[in-house]
Amino acid sequence: QLQLVESGGGLVQPGGSLRLSCAASGFALRDYDIGWFRQAPGKEREGVSCISGLGVTNSADSVKGRFTISRDSAKNTVYLQTNNLKPEDTAVYYCAASRALFGLCVLRGAYTYWGQGTQVTVSS
């Protein structure tokens, strides 16, 4: 009974920050890769950042230096700290999980379990 619940989205001005949370239940983070994805209207879903079961991270070039993925094993929660937000970051952000088979994670949509998403809107 794996479950992912995102929270932390909202409306922010350009240059602002949000910390998105992905609360996991039914599994241990060390056994799964967790990815953050986003989808804007009229655009395909894209990978943003991920953290492997071993704790190795990977991020898209578009967010490197601005977004940071991390996890709190005690809370079984993965975070996405989003800084210096831009209007083009506006999207529904989803977290996803897949059983970790390798040491690295990938920014592709081939994840097994998905949360409901949280809306991030960046507007002045």
N, C-alpha and C positions, 0 to 999 in steps of 0.2 A: 504494500500500500504506500507507494512512493508519492509524495506530494511536494509541490513547490508553490510558494506564495510570495509574490513580489509586492513591495510597498516602497514608498518614498518619492514617488513621482509628484509632479505639480507644475505650476506655472512660474517661470523665472524669467528675469531679464537677461539679455545677452551679457556674458561675463560672469553670470551667477553660477552657483554650485548646488548640486543635489547629491545626496547619498542614497542610492537605491539598495534595497535589501532583498535577499532571496532566502526565505526561511525554508529549510528542507526538513522533511520528516519521513520516517520509514527507511532511512538508509544513512550510512555514515559518509561524510564528505570524502574521506580518504579512499573510498572505494569507487568514486565516481568523478568524471570530468564534469565541470559546471561551466556553461557558456552563457554569456549575455548577448542577446540579439535584439535588433530593433527593426521596425517596419513603419515607414511613413506612407501616407496615402499615395497610391499610384506608383509606388516603388517596391521592389522585391525586398524580402527580408535579408538583412545583412548581419554578419557576425561582427561583434564589437570587441569583446574580450573574453578570455576563458582562463580557467585555472584547472590544472589536471589534478587527479587524485594524489599525486606526489607533491603538489603545490607549485608546479611550474606554470608560469603565466605566458599568455600570448595576446597581443592586441592588434587591431587593425591600424594601418598607417594613419588613417584619418583622425584617430583619437589618441595616438601616442603622445605622451607629454601632458595630456589633459585628463584622461581617465585612468583610474587605477582599480584593479580588481584585487580583492583580498578575501580572506575567510577567517571566521572565528569558530574553531572546532568545538569549543565549549558550548556555544550557542547553536551549532550546526547551521550557521548562516553564512552566506556569501554576500559580499558587498561590491557595489560599483560606485566608487567616488567619481563624480563627474564635475570637473572644474572648467572655468572659462567656457561656459556653454555658448554655443552659437545657434542661430536660427535653424541651420541645417541639421542640428541634432534633434530637432523635434520629431518625435516618433513614439510609438508604443514600444516599450522595452520589455522583453521577455527573458526569463532565465530558463535554462534547460539543463537536463542531466542525462548522462549516458554512462554505462558501466565502463570504468577505466580499464583498458586493455594494454595501453602503452604509457610511457612516461610523459608524453606531451599531449596537449589538447589541440584541436583544430577548430577554425572559425568557419565551419560549414554547418548547414542545418540538419545534418544527419544525427540528431540527438533523439533519444527515446521518449523522455518525459519533459513536459512543458508546463510552465505556470500560466496564469491568466493574463499577465501583462500589467504594466503600470504606465500611465501616460506621462510623458515629459513634453512640455510645451515651452519653447524659448521664444519670447516675443517682447518687443519694446512697446 
